[in-house]
Amino acid sequence: QVQLQESGGGSVQAGGSLRLSCATSGFTYSNTCLGWFRQAPGKEREGVASISADGSITNYAPSVKGRFTISQDDAIYTLHLQMNALQPEDTAMYYCAAAFCLRVLPPVPKLFSDWGQGTQVTVSS
């Protein structure tokens, strides 16, 4: 049974930082791509970042490139998202997700099949 559990969300002021984590289990990691997504109230879920199965390739949405960093700790099967220079428009529920892949997938929600329950990030101005 595959599982994903996010943690690390919270409330920060603009310009601050947060580090999200996603504990995973039950995957065949050599064929699993992971990603971070977010959904603000009244908006569609959007991709934030994704990482290849071997961790060597990362993709970012233009709105977060240069501010956010996705990484994975293979030893403990945990995905991270380091978020710096946070802005109010980054406020959303953040989800991690997984999908079978041959190497890498772009952070497009419909490509990912397994999802965590989300962690809330709120950025105040």
Phi, psi and omega per residue, in radians:
Q1 nan 2.186 -3.126
V2 -1.451 2.502 3.125
Q3 -2.474 2.525 3.034
L4 -2.396 2.322 -3.115
Q5 -2.397 2.007 3.138
E6 -1.476 2.690 3.029
S7 -2.698 2.898 3.041
G8 1.792 -0.042 3.111
G9 -1.217 2.990 3.127
G10 2.926 -2.910 -3.129
S11 -1.976 2.289 3.114
V12 -2.423 2.857 3.031
Q13 -1.523 2.748 3.113
A14 -0.941 2.401 -3.088
G15 1.624 -0.185 -3.122
G16 -1.436 -3.083 -3.085
S17 -2.305 2.671 2.993
L18 -2.509 2.689 3.067
R19 -2.180 2.014 3.093
L20 -1.611 2.578 3.066
S21 -2.254 2.671 3.103
C22 -2.404 1.902 3.096
A23 -1.432 2.281 -3.095
T24 -2.143 2.722 3.061
S25 -2.755 2.722 3.045
G26 1.532 0.087 -3.096
F27 -1.732 2.735 2.891
T28 -1.605 1.699 -2.875
Y29 -1.188 -0.379 3.122
S30 -1.217 -0.302 3.127
N31 -2.145 0.458 -3.101
T32 -2.121 2.191 3.004
C33 -1.780 2.522 -3.110
L34 -2.108 2.723 3.139
G35 -2.720 2.858 3.028
W36 -1.988 2.444 -3.135
F37 -2.382 2.874 3.111
R38 -2.550 2.702 3.112
Q39 -2.486 2.076 3.072
A40 -1.605 2.719 3.134
P41 -0.961 2.270 3.111
G42 1.370 0.064 -3.130
K43 -2.098 2.809 3.084
E44 -1.317 2.699 3.055
R45 -1.147 2.389 -3.125
E46 -2.260 2.678 3.111
G47 -1.357 2.479 3.100
V48 -1.902 -0.916 -3.111
A49 -2.828 2.719 3.059
S50 -2.465 2.836 -3.104
I51 -2.447 2.501 -3.110
S52 -1.241 2.903 -3.089
A53 -1.022 -0.624 -3.128
D54 -1.648 0.036 3.075
G55 1.392 0.095 -3.033
S56 -1.568 -0.291 -3.090
I57 -2.170 2.301 3.089
T58 -2.199 2.623 3.086
N59 -2.292 2.505 -3.117
Y60 -2.316 2.584 2.953
A61 -1.192 2.530 -3.121
P62 -0.968 -0.556 -3.061
S63 -1.236 -0.306 -3.103
V64 -2.057 -0.145 -3.096
K65 -1.036 2.301 -3.110
G66 1.593 -0.265 3.126
R67 -1.971 -0.612 -3.100
F68 -1.895 2.604 3.088
T69 -2.349 2.173 3.077
I70 -1.692 2.467 3.113
S71 -2.677 2.849 3.093
Q72 -2.371 2.492 3.098
D73 -1.819 1.739 -3.040
D74 -1.141 -0.472 -3.083
A75 -1.152 -0.567 -3.089
I76 -2.142 0.254 3.052
Y77 0.915 0.838 -3.107
T78 -2.154 2.370 3.092
L79 -1.771 2.502 3.130
H80 -2.214 2.734 2.978
L81 -2.409 1.866 3.056
Q82 -1.510 2.108 -3.082
M83 -2.027 2.032 3.125
N84 -2.018 2.856 3.117
A85 0.873 0.814 -3.086
L86 -1.129 2.526 -3.139
Q87 -2.163 2.754 3.130
P88 -0.933 -0.560 3.137
E89 -1.243 -0.128 3.044
D90 -1.461 -0.111 3.137
T91 -1.087 2.173 -3.097
A92 -3.102 2.973 2.895
M93 -1.487 2.254 -3.120
Y94 -1.848 2.329 -3.109
Y95 -2.141 2.513 2.901
C96 -1.780 2.676 -3.089
A97 -2.601 2.786 -3.089
A98 -2.346 2.714 3.101
A99 -2.699 2.613 2.993
F100 -1.144 2.381 3.110
C101 -2.659 2.764 3.076
L102 -1.469 -0.590 3.120
R103 -2.632 -1.026 -3.081
V104 -2.626 2.618 3.054
L105 -2.233 2.546 3.012
P106 -1.272 2.776 -3.125
P107 -1.338 1.218 3.104
V108 -1.943 2.068 -3.007
P109 -0.912 -0.708 -3.039
K110 -1.204 -0.232 3.124
L111 -1.464 -0.197 -3.049
F112 -1.874 2.370 -2.963
S113 -1.859 -0.423 -3.073
D114 -2.100 2.342 -2.989
W115 -2.310 2.569 2.960
G116 -1.452 -3.117 -3.078
Q117 -1.581 -0.205 3.028
G118 1.742 2.735 3.040
T119 -2.430 2.377 -3.010
Q120 -1.467 2.338 3.023
V121 -2.105 2.180 3.137
T122 -2.188 2.181 -3.122
V123 -2.055 2.113 -3.128
S124 -1.783 2.606 -3.114
S125 -1.537 nan nan
